Amino acid sequence: MVKVSVIVPGAGAGRRFGGRGNKIFQRLKGQPVFIRTLEAFTLRDDVCQTQLVVSTEDMDEIKERFGGNLGFMNVAVTVGGATRADSVRNALSNVSDEAELICVHDAVRPCIAAPWIDAVFEKAEKTGAAILAYPLHGTLKNVGEGDVICETLSRAGLWEAQTPQVFRKDLLIKAYEGDLFGATDDARLVEAIGHPVSVVMGDPRNIKITTAGDLAMAESVIKSLPKPKPKGGFDHPFAESRQ
């Protein structure tokens, strides 16, 4: 079994969400969003390491309120950087020697299901680089000054990138040795060093929580997610609150 190190960036300020504090602390079905996200990975047999990356400002709160939970889940906490890319690079310096693949998944993307993770892990094992993504279906408009439509764009061949994004360890480390300016996801950096990145069909329910509306949507879709197959009688500490 190929072993995977999982990096979960959660150091963003979350200004678009509104209110005070990082959106990773928002409650989803009674649990912080980031805990629900971590649960998708920490019980997997193929995951050998999980790192939660948080800002310096959030570090004390994470340790004081959730240190026990994270310790039980065997999740290491890493200090993030000024940008998402900086945060991932910080975590790369701590990746386990045991890992062959590295998975990067947003802390605020909690509606992730085991079959989707299985599929992108399998593809990355074969190709060295794979991401979940979903084809765009809406009509796209280029809007200019004064909120006036400039043109209608073709959506042919356009997909929205999701996470997890999974890469061979040496490949992602090499990609992060370059210029990180403007990198909004890991695939872009791997593309920049000339390695093809495969796309695995994602699901529109795998939403990234950016606004309060996204959180409400996550509340409504989380019950519909495909469940993993049972693996014996192990009781997860948060199992009683899963819905």
N, C-alpha and C positions, 0 to 999 in steps of 0.2 A: 504493500500500500504506500503510495506517494504521500509524504508528510507535507503539511501546509502550515505556514506561519501567517496568522491573520492580523492585519493592522486596521484599526477602527478609528479614523480621524474624527475628533469631536471638539476641536479647539476653536471653532468659528464663533463669532460674536452673536450671530443670529439677529441682526438688526431688523431684517424684514419681518421677523415673527411678531415684533412688538412686545411691550412689557419690559420687565427687567430680568436680567439673568440669561444664561445660555439655554437655548431651546432643548438641549439634551436632557434637561431636568424636567421638562413638561411631562405630565402623566398621561399614559395611554393604557386604558383598561386597568388603572390602579397602580401602574408601575412607571418609573422613569423610562423615557423613550430609549435611552442608551442601554439600559438593562435588557429590555426586550430585544434589542438588536444583538447584544452579546450572546444571549441565550441561543440564538440560531447557530452559533459556532462552537460554543464551549463544550458541548456534549458529543461532538463528532469525533469518531475514532481517527479520522485522517488529519485532524488539527492538532499540531504539537505545541502551539504557542499562540496566545492571543494578547495583543497590546491595545489598550485604550489610550488614545493620544488626546490630552486635554491642555487647555491654556494654563499659564502660570496663575492667572487670577482664579481659576476654578479648582486648582490642585487641593487646596485646604478643604474645600467643601466635599470634594470627591473622597478624600481620605477619611474625614470625620464622619460623614453620613453613610458612605458606601464601602469603606475599606474592608469591613468584615465580609460583605457579600462578594466583593471582587476577589478577596483572598480565597474564599470557598470555591469560587468559579475558576481559580487559577489564572486570573487576568492581571497582567502587569500594567502599571500606569506609567506613561511616558509623557514628558513635557513637550508640548507642541511649539510651533514657530509662528512667524508673522503671517504666513499663508498656508493653505492646505498642503501645497507641495513641500514647503519647509517642514511641516509637521510629519509628513510621510518620510522625508529624508532623515529626520531625527530618529524615527522608529526603525528605519533600515539598519542603523548602526547597532541595533540590539537584536537583530533577527537570529534565531537559533541556528546553530550549525546543522541540526537535524533536518531542517526544512529544505525541501527541493523546490517548492512553489511558494510564492507570496501572494496572498489575497488582500486586496484593499477594499474595504466596504464602509460606506458612510455611517456614522453613528446615528444619524437622523433618518435612516432608511430601515425602519423596523419591520415593515411588512414583507419580509423576505422568507421564502419557503424552502424547505430542504430539497425538494426535487430541482429547483432552479439552481441551488448551490451545487448539487451533484452534477448537473449538466455543464456548468461553466468550469468546474474543477476538472472534469473528464476531458473537455475540449482543450484546456490549457496544458494538461499533461501530454496531449498528442501534438499540439502545435507550438507550445512555448508561450503563447499569449492569447487570452480570450476575455471577452467582456459580455455581460448581459446588455442587451439593447432592445429597443422596440421601434418598429417603423412608425413614422408620423402619418396620421390619417386626416388631420384637419387641413383647412385651407390656410396657407401662409401669406401674410401681408407684410410688406416692408413699409413701415410707417415713418414719415419724416416730420419736419417742422410743422407745428400747429396741429399735431395729431391727424395729419392727412395721409391717406394711403398713397404711396409712391408707385408701387407695383405689386402684382400678385406673383408669388414665387412658386415654382414647380416643387412639389414634394417628392418627386420621383427619386428613389434611391436614398432618401433622407431617413435616418434613424436617430432616436434619442438615446444617448448613452446612459446606462444605469451602472450600478455596482451590485454584486462584486465584480471587480476587475482582477484577473489572476494571471500571474506571469512566472516564468522560470526565474529562480532567485538571481542568478548571475546576470540575466537580461535586465531585470528591473534595477538592480544596483548600478549597472552600467548606464542605464537611461538617466538615472538621477545624478550622475556625475557631470552632466551637461548643464546648460542654462535652463533655469526653471521659470523664467519670466513668461507670464501669460498662460502657464500650464493649469488648466482647470480640471484635468483628470490625468490619470497615469498612462492611459493608452496613448495620449498625444505625445508623451515623452518617448515611449517605446517606438511609436511610428517615426519619430524624428531620428532615431538611430538606424532606421532602415529595416526593422523587423516587422513583418505583417502581423496584424492583430485580427483574430477571428471574432466574429459576432455570433453569439448564442441568443436565440429568441427569448426575450424576457416577457414581462407581463405588466400591463398598465397598473396593476395593483401594487407594484413595487415602487411606491411613491417616496420621494424625498420630502421630508417635512421642512418647509421653508416659511409658511405662513400659518396663522391660526386655522384657516380653512383647510389646509392640508392635514392638520391634526384631526379635525372633525372627520375628514374623509378616511383617514387611517382607522379611526374608531369604527367606521361602518364596514370597512372591507376586511378587517383582521380575522373575523370569524369565518370568512369564506376561503382562507388560504389553505392549500393542500397540506396535509399533515404528514410528518415523517412516519415511517413504519416503526412500530414498537421494537425496542431492543432490550427486552428483559424488564426486571422489576425495579430498576434504580429510580429513586424518588428525587427529582430535582427540587431544590429549596423554594423555587417560585412556581412549582407546578400547580398548586392549588388556585392560583389567580389567573392562569391562562384561560382565555376564552376564544 
